[in-house]
Amino acid sequence: MSRPAERPDRKPLIALVDRANRALQADMVRAAQREGYDMAKPSHNAVFGFLSAPEGQRTVDLAQRAGITRQSMGEVVRDMVDLGIVELVPDPADGRAKLVRYTEAGRAQAHLGFRHIRRFEQRLTDELGDDYEAARRVLERVVEVLESDDADSAEPPAPAPRSS
């Protein structure tokens, strides 16, 4: 007879980070909709979060950065093209490839989103003070640990030096 899996006595870190991410993504969409961008969808965050080069980026590169399949990113990009948020232009480095870049309307929506993020981060700074900066440092370190080669090894990485 097998024993049931032991559940943690508190919400796992991954669940907290996921919940915070989902809440922030939903908040971004609501903020865009309040500003008149009724067509804003949660899936668009995959492009807004990673399209940064003014000359554009390939769909495959956006997908890789967003951590989703090329097919999924292609669907999001097609939707955003249909809505006039992004456009596909020839890649000067490869005539067969296309680059995704913002239209003027898309750039305005992206700027709105970035402004919303800055305000949100300021709100967290105001409400949490030094705890907010500490939380950012901890999350940055978690990412470093998980993305390092040490994350796959049997031995845990050495603890980071504490700053005072």
SVG drawing of the C-alpha trace seen along z (x, -y; Angstrom):
<svg xmlns="http://www.w3.org/2000/svg" viewBox="-13 -56 43 58">
<polyline fill="none" stroke="black" stroke-width="0.4" points="0.0,0.0 1.5,-3.3 1.5,-6.3 -0.1,-9.6 2.4,-12.3 3.2,-14.7 1.9,-18.1 3.9,-21.1 2.7,-22.9 2.6,-26.2 2.1,-27.3 5.2,-26.4 7.3,-29.3 6.4,-28.2 2.7,-28.6 3.3,-32.1 5.4,-33.2 2.9,-31.8 -0.1,-33.5 1.8,-36.8 2.6,-36.5 -1.0,-35.7 -2.3,-38.5 0.1,-41.0 -0.6,-39.8 -4.4,-40.2 -3.8,-43.6 -1.8,-44.6 -4.7,-43.6 -7.3,-45.4 -5.1,-48.6 -4.9,-48.5 -8.6,-48.0 -9.3,-50.9 -7.2,-53.1 -9.3,-52.1 -7.4,-49.1 -10.4,-46.9 -8.7,-44.3 -6.0,-43.6 -5.7,-39.9 -3.5,-38.1 -1.8,-36.2 -0.5,-39.5 1.7,-39.8 4.0,-37.2 4.8,-39.7 4.7,-42.9 7.1,-41.4 9.7,-40.5 9.5,-42.6 12.1,-45.2 14.2,-45.8 12.7,-48.8 13.7,-47.1 11.7,-44.0 12.5,-40.4 11.7,-37.0 8.8,-35.1 11.1,-32.2 13.3,-34.5 10.2,-35.9 8.9,-32.4 12.3,-31.3 12.5,-34.4 8.9,-34.0 9.3,-30.2 6.5,-29.2 6.4,-27.2 7.0,-28.9 3.5,-27.9 1.9,-29.5 3.9,-32.7 2.8,-32.6 -0.8,-32.5 -0.4,-35.5 1.5,-37.4 -1.2,-36.8 -3.9,-37.9 -1.9,-41.1 -1.3,-41.7 -5.1,-41.4 -5.6,-44.0 -3.1,-46.4 -0.7,-46.1 2.2,-44.6 3.2,-44.2 5.4,-41.7 8.1,-43.1 10.8,-41.4 14.0,-40.6 16.8,-42.4 19.3,-39.7 17.1,-36.9 14.6,-37.6 12.6,-34.5 12.1,-35.5 9.8,-38.1 10.4,-40.4 7.7,-41.3 7.6,-45.0 5.2,-47.4 2.9,-49.6 2.5,-53.1 -0.7,-52.0 1.2,-49.0 4.1,-51.2 1.6,-53.5 0.0,-50.5 3.5,-49.1 4.5,-52.5 1.2,-52.5 2.1,-49.0 5.6,-50.0 4.3,-53.1 1.8,-50.9 4.6,-48.6 6.7,-51.6 3.7,-52.9 3.0,-49.4 6.7,-49.0 6.6,-52.4 3.5,-51.4 5.3,-48.3 8.3,-50.4 6.0,-52.8 4.1,-50.0 6.9,-47.6 10.0,-49.8 13.3,-47.8 11.3,-44.5 10.5,-45.1 14.1,-45.5 15.0,-42.5 12.2,-40.4 13.6,-41.5 17.1,-40.4 15.8,-37.1 13.8,-36.4 16.8,-37.4 19.0,-34.9 16.3,-32.2 16.4,-32.6 20.2,-32.5 20.3,-29.3 17.6,-27.6 19.3,-28.7 22.8,-27.7 24.4,-24.4 24.4,-23.8 20.6,-23.5 21.0,-20.1 23.8,-18.8 23.3,-16.8 25.2,-19.3 23.4,-22.5 25.2,-25.8 27.1,-27.6 24.9,-30.2 25.2,-33.8 27.0,-36.2 24.6,-38.2 24.6,-42.0 24.0,-44.3"/>
</svg>
